[in-house]
Amino acid sequence: MLSKRPHKNVNTLIMEEIKDVKSCLIGFESFMRAAVTPQTVHETLVTLSDGVCDAEAAADGSLRRMIDSLSNTAFLPATRSELIDIATGCDRVANKCEHTAKMIVLQRFRFPEEFNDDVMKILSITHEQFEILEQSISSLFSDFSDLLKDHSILDEIRAHETQVDIIETTLYERIFTRDTPLAEKTQTAHFVELLCDLSDIIENLADKIQIMLITRKA
């Protein structure tokens, strides 16, 4: 069981890291909203991308502080490893946001306007999915017994990922039936994949949490 009281510092630090990752995700949403707006100039995207990079750096710092704090706890080595896996998994969300923003700026890529609504829908679902993940991680410390009895919240995370999968598949079908050069189709599909990777990462974290619960279930 993860007791909140003796490990309050770890609880606080991991939730701070998740808050920083969420800030990065929100910044990335703002970047993408600008990126799918035809009137947005390139310089604006550069500025917004820099903001995503700064948020990712803040999340990295939070992650290092959280990992350092584990050396001063009474957690078993296996529990420390599980918490590090969860924290580094969350950090992958921020890393993916940073990488995608950078690549869009460097390649001066813009999604075809007909895909813009679906692109923002993917990000909206992913944002909701991350917030559910945040709740489930908080429950590891504050409501572990309840989460152990009922972890249906993790199924909500998976349901969101399924929604993203459906949009992703439909987008690929639409992309590769367009009358455009193959290189353009491939580039567009690649950026769709990068966006959808965010949801996959979050789903994988839900699986890690469920494994953590199963190993402690009597």
MARKOL-159345 format. One record per residue: x, y, z of N, C-alpha, C in turn. Coordinates in steps of 0.1 Angstrom, whole numbers, padded with zeros to 4 digits, always signed. Example, Ala and Ser with C-alpha at 12.3 -4.5 7.8 and 13.67 -1.06 7.14 Angstrom:
residues 2
+0132-0057+0078+0123-0045+0078+0132-0033+0078;+0128-0022+0071+0137-0011+0071+0129+0000+0079;
//
This chain:
residues 218
+0008-0012+0000+0000+0000+0000+0009+0012+0000;+0005+0023-0007+0012+0035-0008+0005+0045+0002;+0012+0046+0014+0006+0055+0024+0010+0069+0021;+0000+0078+0021+0003+0092+0018+0011+0099+0029;+0008+0095+0042+0014+0103+0053+0030+0102+0053;+0036+0090+0054+0050+0090+0055+0057+0094+0042;+0050+0094+0031+0057+0097+0018+0051+0109+0012;+0047+0119+0020+0040+0131+0015+0049+0138+0005;+0062+0138+0007+0071+0146-0001+0071+0140-0015;+0072+0126-0016+0071+0120-0029+0058+0122-0036;+0047+0122-0029+0034+0125-0034+0034+0139-0040;+0039+0148-0032+0038+0162-0037+0047+0164-0049;+0059+0158-0049+0068+0160-0061+0063+0153-0073;+0057+0141-0072+0052+0134-0084+0040+0142-0090;+0032+0147-0081+0020+0155-0086+0025+0168-0092;+0036+0174-0087+0041+0186-0093+0046+0183-0107;+0053+0172-0108+0058+0168-0122+0046+0166-0131;+0036+0160-0127+0024+0157-0135+0018+0171-0139;+0017+0180-0130+0012+0193-0132+0021+0200-0143;+0034+0199-0142+0043+0205-0153+0041+0198-0166;+0039+0185-0166+0036+0178-0179+0023+0183-0185;+0013+0184-0176+0000+0189-0181+0001+0203-0187;+0009+0212-0181+0012+0225-0186+0018+0225-0200;+0027+0215-0202+0033+0213-0215+0023+0209-0225;+0014+0199-0221+0004+0195-0230-0006+0206-0234;-0009+0214-0224-0018+0226-0227-0011+0236-0236;+0002+0238-0234+0010+0247-0243+0010+0241-0257;+0011+0228-0258+0012+0221-0271-0002+0223-0278;-0013+0222-0270-0026+0224-0276-0027+0238-0282;-0022+0248-0275-0022+0261-0280-0014+0263-0293;-0002+0256-0293+0006+0256-0304-0001+0250-0316;-0008+0239-0314-0015+0232-0325-0027+0240-0330;-0034+0247-0320-0045+0255-0324-0040+0266-0334;-0029+0271-0331-0023+0282-0340-0018+0275-0353;-0013+0263-0352-0008+0257-0364-0018+0253-0374;-0030+0251-0369-0041+0247-0379-0049+0260-0383;-0045+0271-0378-0051+0284-0383-0043+0289-0394;-0049+0290-0406-0042+0294-0418-0035+0308-0417;-0041+0317-0409-0036+0331-0408-0024+0332-0399;-0021+0321-0392-0009+0322-0382+0004+0322-0390;+0012+0332-0386+0025+0334-0393+0035+0324-0386;+0046+0321-0393+0056+0312-0389+0062+0316-0376;+0065+0329-0374+0072+0334-0362+0063+0332-0350;+0050+0332-0351+0042+0329-0339+0043+0314-0335;+0044+0306-0345+0046+0291-0342+0059+0289-0335;+0070+0296-0340+0083+0295-0333+0082+0299-0319;+0075+0310-0316+0074+0315-0302+0066+0305-0294;+0055+0299-0299+0047+0290-0292+0055+0277-0290;+0062+0273-0300+0071+0261-0298+0081+0262-0287;+0087+0274-0287+0097+0277-0276+0090+0275-0262;+0078+0280-0261+0070+0278-0249+0068+0264-0245;+0065+0255-0255+0064+0241-0252+0077+0235-0248;+0088+0239-0254+0101+0235-0250+0105+0239-0235;+0101+0251-0232+0103+0256-0218+0095+0247-0208;+0083+0244-0212+0074+0236-0203+0080+0222-0201;+0085+0217-0212+0091+0203-0212+0103+0203-0203;+0111+0214-0203+0123+0215-0195+0119+0216-0180;+0108+0223-0177+0103+0224-0163+0099+0210-0158;+0092+0202-0167+0088+0189-0164+0100+0180-0161;+0110+0181-0169+0123+0174-0167+0128+0176-0153;+0128+0189-0149+0134+0193-0136+0125+0187-0125;+0112+0187-0126+0103+0181-0116+0106+0166-0115;+0108+0160-0127+0110+0145-0127+0123+0142-0119;+0134+0150-0121+0146+0147-0114+0145+0149-0099;+0137+0159-0095+0135+0161-0081+0127+0150-0074;+0117+0145-0082+0109+0134-0077+0118+0122-0075;+0126+0118-0085+0134+0107-0085+0144+0108-0073;+0150+0119-0072+0160+0121-0061+0154+0119-0047;+0141+0123-0046+0134+0122-0033+0132+0108-0029;+0131+0099-0038+0128+0085-0035+0139+0078-0027;+0152+0084-0028+0163+0078-0020+0161+0080-0005;+0152+0089-0001+0150+0092+0013+0137+0086+0018;+0131+0076+0011+0119+0070+0015+0121+0056+0020;+0111+0050+0026+0112+0036+0031+0105+0027+0020;+0103+0032+0008+0097+0023-0002+0106+0012-0005;+0100+0000-0008+0107-0011-0013+0113-0008-0027;+0124-0014-0030+0130-0011-0044+0120-0013-0055;+0111-0023-0054+0102-0026-0065+0092-0014-0066;+0088-0009-0055+0078+0003-0055+0085+0015-0060;+0098+0017-0057+0105+0029-0062+0106+0028-0077;+0109+0016-0082+0110+0013-0097+0097+0016-0104;+0086+0012-0097+0072+0014-0103+0069+0029-0104;+0072+0036-0093+0069+0050-0093+0078+0058-0103;+0090+0054-0105+0099+0060-0115+0094+0057-0129;+0089+0045-0131+0083+0041-0144+0071+0050-0148;+0063+0052-0137+0051+0061-0140+0055+0075-0142;+0064+0080-0134+0069+0094-0136+0076+0096-0149;+0085+0087-0153+0092+0088-0166+0082+0087-0178;+0071+0078-0175+0061+0077-0186+0054+0090-0188;+0050+0097-0177+0044+0110-0178+0053+0120-0186;+0066+0119-0183+0076+0128-0189+0076+0125-0204;+0073+0113-0208+0073+0110-0223+0062+0118-0230;+0052+0121-0223+0041+0130-0229+0047+0143-0232;+0054+0149-0223+0060+0162-0225+0071+0162-0236;+0079+0151-0236+0089+0149-0246+0083+0149-0260;+0072+0141-0261+0065+0140-0274+0059+0153-0279;+0054+0161-0270+0048+0174-0273+0060+0183-0279;+0071+0183-0272+0082+0191-0276+0087+0187-0290;+0089+0174-0291+0094+0169-0304+0085+0172-0316;+0072+0170-0314+0063+0173-0325+0062+0188-0328;+0062+0196-0318+0062+0211-0321+0074+0215-0328;+0086+0210-0324+0098+0213-0331+0098+0209-0346;+0093+0196-0348+0093+0191-0362+0084+0199-0371;+0072+0203-0365+0063+0211-0373+0069+0224-0377;+0076+0230-0368+0083+0243-0370+0094+0241-0380;+0103+0232-0378+0114+0230-0387+0110+0226-0401;+0099+0218-0402+0095+0214-0416+0085+0223-0422;+0081+0234-0414+0071+0243-0418+0059+0236-0423;+0055+0226-0415+0044+0217-0419+0030+0223-0415;+0020+0222-0423+0007+0225-0420-0003+0214-0424;-0012+0210-0415-0022+0200-0419-0031+0206-0429;-0035+0198-0439-0046+0202-0448-0058+0207-0440;-0064+0217-0444-0075+0223-0436-0086+0213-0433;-0089+0204-0442-0100+0195-0440-0097+0185-0429;-0085+0185-0423-0082+0176-0412-0082+0183-0399;-0083+0197-0399-0080+0205-0387-0090+0201-0375;-0102+0199-0378-0112+0196-0367-0108+0183-0361;-0104+0173-0369-0101+0160-0363-0088+0161-0355;-0078+0169-0360-0066+0171-0352-0069+0176-0339;-0077+0187-0338-0080+0193-0325-0088+0184-0316;-0097+0175-0322-0104+0166-0315-0095+0156-0308;-0085+0151-0315-0075+0142-0309-0069+0148-0297;-0065+0161-0298-0059+0167-0287-0068+0170-0275;-0081+0173-0278-0091+0175-0268-0093+0162-0260;-0094+0151-0267-0096+0138-0260-0084+0134-0252;-0072+0137-0258-0060+0134-0251-0058+0142-0238;-0062+0154-0238-0062+0163-0226-0071+0157-0216;-0083+0153-0219-0093+0147-0210-0087+0134-0204;-0080+0126-0213-0074+0114-0209-0063+0116-0199;-0055+0126-0201-0044+0129-0192-0050+0133-0178;-0060+0141-0178-0066+0145-0165-0071+0133-0157;-0077+0123-0164-0081+0111-0157-0069+0104-0152;-0058+0103-0160-0046+0097-0155-0041+0104-0142;-0041+0118-0142-0037+0125-0131-0045+0121-0118;-0058+0120-0120-0066+0116-0109-0062+0102-0104;-0060+0093-0113-0056+0079-0109-0043+0078-0101;-0033+0086-0106-0020+0087-0099-0021+0093-0085;-0029+0103-0084-0032+0109-0071-0038+0099-0062;-0047+0091-0067-0054+0081-0059-0044+0070-0054;-0033+0068-0060-0023+0059-0055-0018+0062-0041;-0018+0075-0038-0014+0080-0025-0026+0083-0016;-0036+0089-0021-0047+0093-0013-0058+0083-0010;-0061+0075-0021-0072+0065-0020-0068+0052-0025;-0057+0047-0021-0051+0035-0026-0061+0023-0024;-0067+0021-0013-0076+0010-0010-0088+0010-0019;-0093+0022-0021-0105+0024-0030-0101+0020-0044;-0089+0025-0048-0085+0023-0062-0082+0008-0064;-0078+0001-0053-0075-0013-0054-0088-0021-0056;-0098-0016-0049-0111-0023-0051-0118-0020-0064;-0117-0008-0069-0124-0004-0081-0114+0005-0089;-0109-0001-0099-0100+0007-0108-0106+0009-0122;-0119+0011-0122-0126+0014-0135-0121+0027-0141;-0116+0036-0133-0111+0048-0138-0100+0046-0149;-0093+0034-0148-0083+0031-0158-0089+0027-0171;-0101+0021-0170-0109+0018-0182-0113+0030-0190;-0116+0041-0182-0119+0054-0188-0107+0059-0197;-0095+0057-0192-0083+0061-0199-0082+0053-0212;-0085+0040-0211-0084+0031-0223-0096+0035-0233;-0107+0039-0228-0118+0042-0237-0115+0055-0245;-0108+0064-0238-0104+0076-0246-0094+0073-0257;-0085+0063-0254-0075+0059-0264-0082+0053-0276;-0092+0045-0273-0100+0039-0284-0106+0049-0293;-0111+0060-0287-0117+0071-0295-0107+0077-0304;-0095+0079-0298-0084+0084-0307-0080+0075-0318;-0080+0062-0315-0076+0052-0325-0086+0052-0337;-0099+0054-0334-0109+0055-0344-0107+0067-0353;-0104+0078-0347-0101+0090-0355-0088+0089-0363;-0078+0083-0357-0065+0080-0364-0067+0072-0376;-0074+0061-0375-0077+0052-0386-0084+0059-0398;-0094+0066-0394-0102+0074-0404-0093+0084-0411;-0085+0091-0403-0076+0101-0410-0066+0094-0419;-0061+0083-0416-0051+0076-0425-0058+0072-0438;-0071+0068-0437-0078+0064-0449-0081+0076-0458;-0084+0087-0451-0086+0100-0459-0073+0105-0465;-0063+0104-0457-0050+0110-0462-0045+0102-0475;-0046+0089-0474-0040+0081-0486-0050+0080-0497;-0062+0086-0496-0070+0086-0508-0071+0100-0515;-0063+0109-0509-0062+0123-0515-0054+0123-0527;-0057+0132-0536-0049+0133-0549-0038+0143-0547;-0028+0138-0539-0016+0146-0536-0004+0136-0537;+0008+0142-0538+0020+0133-0539+0022+0124-0527;+0028+0113-0529+0029+0103-0518+0038+0109-0507;+0048+0117-0510+0056+0123-0499+0048+0131-0490;+0038+0139-0496+0030+0148-0488+0020+0139-0479;+0015+0128-0485+0006+0119-0477+0014+0113-0466;+0026+0109-0468+0034+0102-0458+0038+0112-0447;+0041+0124-0450+0044+0134-0440+0032+0137-0431;+0020+0139-0438+0008+0142-0430+0005+0130-0421;+0006+0118-0426+0003+0106-0418+0013+0105-0406;+0025+0109-0408+0035+0108-0397+0032+0118-0386;+0027+0130-0389+0023+0139-0379+0010+0135-0372;+0001+0128-0379-0010+0123-0372-0006+0112-0362;+0004+0104-0366+0009+0094-0357+0015+0100-0345;+0023+0110-0346+0029+0117-0335+0019+0122-0325;+0008+0128-0330-0003+0133-0322-0009+0121-0314;-0012+0111-0321-0019+0099-0315-0010+0091-0305;+0003+0093-0307+0012+0086-0298+0010+0091-0283;+0006+0103-0282+0003+0109-0268-0007+0100-0261;-0018+0097-0268-0028+0089-0262-0023+0075-0259;-0015+0069-0267-0009+0056-0265-0001+0056-0253;+0007+0066-0251+0016+0067-0239+0008+0067-0226;-0003+0075-0227-0012+0076-0215-0019+0063-0212;-0023+0056-0222-0029+0043-0220-0019+0033-0214;-0006+0033-0219+0004+0025-0213+0006+0027-0199;+0005+0040-0195+0006+0043-0180-0005+0038-0172;-0017+0037-0178-0029+0031-0171-0026+0016-0169;-0020+0010-0179-0016-0004-0177-0006-0006-0166;+0004+0003-0165+0014+0002-0155+0008+0003-0141;-0002+0012-0140-0009+0014-0127-0017+0002-0123;-0023-0004-0133-0031-0016-0130-0022-0028-0126;-0011-0029-0132-0001-0039-0128+0004-0037-0114;+0006-0024-0111+0010-0021-0097-0001-0025-0087;-0013-0023-0091-0024-0027-0082-0025-0042-0081;-0024-0049-0092-0026-0064-0092-0015-0070-0083;-0003-0065-0083+0008-0071-0075+0006-0069-0060;-0003-0060-0057-0006-0057-0042-0019-0062-0038;-0027-0068-0047-0040-0073-0043-0039-0087-0036;-0046-0087-0025-0045-0100-0016-0052-0111-0023;
//
